[in-house]
Amino acid sequence: MGDDLGSVAVARSPSGTPVPRQLPPVPAYFTSRTAELEALDSAAAGQEDDSADRSPAVTVVVGPGGVGKTALAVTWAVRNAGRFPSGQLYADLRGFSPETAVPPEDALGAFLRALGVPPERVPVGLAEQAALFRTTTAGMRLLLVADNAISAAQVRPLIPASSGCVVVVTSRLRLDGLHAEGARFVDMAPLAEEHAVELLTRSVGESRVAGELPDVTTLAALCGRLPIALRVAGARLASRPKWPVARMVAELRDERVRLTKLSPVGEASLTATFDSSYSALSPHAARLYRLLGEYPGLTIEVGAAAAAARVSENEAADGLQELADASLLEEVGERGYRFHDLVRLHARALPDDERFEVVARIADWYLHRMTRANLVVIPMRWRISTVCARYEDAPASFATGAAALHWLDERLPDIIEVLEETSALRQDELAWQLCEALWELFLYRKHYQLWLRTHEVGIAAAHRCGHVIAEARLRCQLARAYLDLGRFEAAESECLKAAELARGAGSRHNESVALDQLGMAAQGRGDFERAVGFFGQSLVIERELGIDRGVAQRHRRIGEASLQAGRTADAARHLRLAQELFTEIGDVKGEAEATLSLARIDARAGEITAAKRELARAAAVFDESGSAVYQSDVLVAFAEVAELEGDFDAARGQLIKALDLCGPIGGLRVERARARLDALAARRDHPQQPEPTAGE
């Protein structure tokens, strides 16, 4: 080894001292990385001002193989070479190549010779070499790039003595041991989409891809936005001028060949790059890496990783951190991790017989975690899945319903991926239970498109495994989405199917839910008498089954429909009964919903102060719920009270706040709030116009 560690180009200072210029050329088509370049600037700031009590500036550029660490380090070094009159040293330490990593004594020997030390005076031992290197570099302003380091021990002897020196290290590992040397760390991620597209466009030619921008964007995504892969894709297109970009996109869609086709000719392949990182892992982390390659979602929680490998959460956390330290996983938030797309392909390609069990293990973990969250959001809800029975006496896993909803919402993209993969693998019992467990989140946060999509999957899974009661339940859950969207015909169709299935299976509870929602559909159509009839039939079943919460809910429904029909006395009687029942069973949200309608009755009777007091009580409950939907309902009720007082500006303000909350969600609530806002504007301009009734 020796002088092959860097360029042997050596200039001479006026005094005859060698001035090494070992930096490689700047890579072609280097793109963006503004933030990372600024971080290197910041780390090196002030090194021109010699200070005996300051150490050389050391910066470690960390990231996965192929992300462009070397390109960044070299580009910054070349741009700043003029700041270092004593020269620039470069060494490829080959920490992650198939060959053995370069020993620090070999790198030091090459540096000493480049600085003018005669070969015969270069010591053999590392300690003596390091001492001579510190002596030689004392007082110098030198830039040193240590590329592809594998450990702090490999780099530490290469750090010069002079405070005017700057050291830039690149590694796939974090090299925390260099923190003692005052090192700063710059994390590198794949390029942003716009910059990945820019790199491809520059390498292929702007005129060549002018009409194919959507395909260029897709190609950048298939390359994982890794510069090494983007460079290979660009070179292949540039050398094939008759190929449309769409042809390469079609090739790379096949995951089985993507890594091979994105490997540079004559260089270590992407597979070999990832292999070298994988081979350095402990057996525990290596197993975790292989198994997590099958994880269907994006963000891997510690608990999910533990379930995938069937280890404790502490063991999983240690393994995940090792993978993150090796740049094979990216840390997301405090306890989340994410694969880079191409790294995931590598993990999936590694043989492991356990991989076929991973999706079911993770799905089961999510089902239990979701159930425990749901038990905090709606503790008394009837559920088909029997998982909840395991946690009847267990302490709550979330402090509040809002915290539980936050976790469910945050994990929703991964839950959907797990659900769909579970269904694709025909793990139908797990699939329908995951779908059922989405009820609380969708009820509170809506996500209508995802609600419809997931329930088509869940219903199909329940049907395939012949679970009639589960199918009926999921059809009712789907119908609720249609009700909220004002698609009453679709809601009725699902509820009629659910009722038929429930009767055939003898599931009175499911039949009651279907009747309840048929009442809601009739109410939405304005047929209040028919709605009260359906609610009454459901109420009879709830009483027969002894379900106090269901009885209270049906009284509330009858009260609300009666209020819309103009039968205020009947409405008040049912709503007060509902309020009392909810209070007895400790259902604060149900009580608040009944209170909301009672407040409207009081306001119309001229009891404005009482109405506002009741609304304030309901608002306090809904503010704790974590649901923008329920919070917006209170604001609309406040607007109605303000309008009755003649305070149109206050009413308008409340409606605008309500739309700000529920506008992004969509659905019938938004349409009704906007209609009220329009009606309010018309009424303000024409005071004789009658006010709209509740629910219009």
Stockholm file with secondary structure:
# STOCKHOLM 1.0

chainA/1-696         MGDDLGSVAVARSPSGTPVPRQLPPVPAYFTSRTAELEALDSAAAGQEDDSADRSPAVTVVVGPGGVGKTALAVTWAVRNAGRFPSGQLYADLRGFSPETAVPPEDALGAFLRALGVPPERVPVGLAEQAALFRTTTAGMRLLLVADNAISAAQVRPLIPASSGCVVVVTSRLRLDGLHAEGARFVDMAPLAEEHAVELLTRSVGESRVAGELPDVTTLAALCGRLPIALRVAGARLASRPKWPVARMVAELRDERVRLTKLSPVGEASLTATFDSSYSALSPHAARLYRLLGEYPGLTIEVGAAAAAARVSENEAADGLQELADASLLEEVGERGYRFHDLVRLHARALPDDERFEVVARIADWYLHRMTRANLVVIPMRWRISTVCARYEDAPASFATGAAALHWLDERLPDIIEVLEETSALRQDELAWQLCEALWELFLYRKHYQLWLRTHEVGIAAAHRCGHVIAEARLRCQLARAYLDLGRFEAAESECLKAAELARGAGSRHNESVALDQLGMAAQGRGDFERAVGFFGQSLVIERELGIDRGVAQRHRRIGEASLQAGRTADAARHLRLAQELFTEIGDVKGEAEATLSLARIDARAGEITAAKRELARAAAVFDESGSAVYQSDVLVAFAEVAELEGDFDAARGQLIKALDLCGPIGGLRVERARARLDALAARRDHPQQPEPTAGE
#=GR chainA/1-696 SS CCGGGSCCCEEECTTSCEEEBCCCCCCTTCCCCHHHHHHHHHHHTTTTSCCTTCCCEEEEEECCTTSSHHHHHHHHHHHTGGGCTTEEEEEECCTTSSSCCCCHHHHHHHHHHHTTCCGGGSCSSHHHHHHHHHHHHTTCCEEEEEEEECCHHHHGGGCCSCTTCEEEEEESSCCGGGGGGTCEEEECCCCCHHHHHHHHHHHHCTTTTTTCHHHHHHHHHHTTTCHHHHHHHHHHHHTCTTCCHHHHHHHHTCHHHHHHHTSCTTSCCHHHHHHHHHHTSCHHHHHHHHHHTTCCSSEEEHHHHHHHHTCCHHHHHHHHHHHHHTTSSEEETTTEEECCHHHHHHHHHSCCGGGGGHHHHHHHHHHHHHHHHHHHHSTTCCCSSSGGGGGTTSCCSSSSHHHHHHHHHHHHHHHHHHHHHHHHTTCHHHHHHHHHTTHHHHHHHCCHHHHHHHHHHHHHHHHHTTCHHHHHHHHHHHHHHHHHTTCHHHHHHHHHHHHHHHHHHTCHHHHHHHHHHHHHHHHHHTCHHHHHHHHHHHHHHHHHHTCHHHHHHHHHHHHHHHHHTTCHHHHHHHHHHHHHHHHHHTCHHHHHHHHHHHHHHHHHTTCHHHHHHHHHHHHHHHHHHTCHHHHHHHHHHHHHHHHHHTCHHHHHHHHHHHHHHHTTTCSHHHHHHHHHHHHHHHHHHSTTSCCCCTTC
#=GC SS_cons         CCGGGSCCCEEECTTSCEEEBCCCCCCTTCCCCHHHHHHHHHHHTTTTSCCTTCCCEEEEEECCTTSSHHHHHHHHHHHTGGGCTTEEEEEECCTTSSSCCCCHHHHHHHHHHHTTCCGGGSCSSHHHHHHHHHHHHTTCCEEEEEEEECCHHHHGGGCCSCTTCEEEEEESSCCGGGGGGTCEEEECCCCCHHHHHHHHHHHHCTTTTTTCHHHHHHHHHHTTTCHHHHHHHHHHHHTCTTCCHHHHHHHHTCHHHHHHHTSCTTSCCHHHHHHHHHHTSCHHHHHHHHHHTTCCSSEEEHHHHHHHHTCCHHHHHHHHHHHHHTTSSEEETTTEEECCHHHHHHHHHSCCGGGGGHHHHHHHHHHHHHHHHHHHHSTTCCCSSSGGGGGTTSCCSSSSHHHHHHHHHHHHHHHHHHHHHHHHTTCHHHHHHHHHTTHHHHHHHCCHHHHHHHHHHHHHHHHHTTCHHHHHHHHHHHHHHHHHTTCHHHHHHHHHHHHHHHHHHTCHHHHHHHHHHHHHHHHHHTCHHHHHHHHHHHHHHHHHHTCHHHHHHHHHHHHHHHHHTTCHHHHHHHHHHHHHHHHHHTCHHHHHHHHHHHHHHHHHTTCHHHHHHHHHHHHHHHHHHTCHHHHHHHHHHHHHHHHHHTCHHHHHHHHHHHHHHHTTTCSHHHHHHHHHHHHHHHHHHSTTSCCCCTTC
//
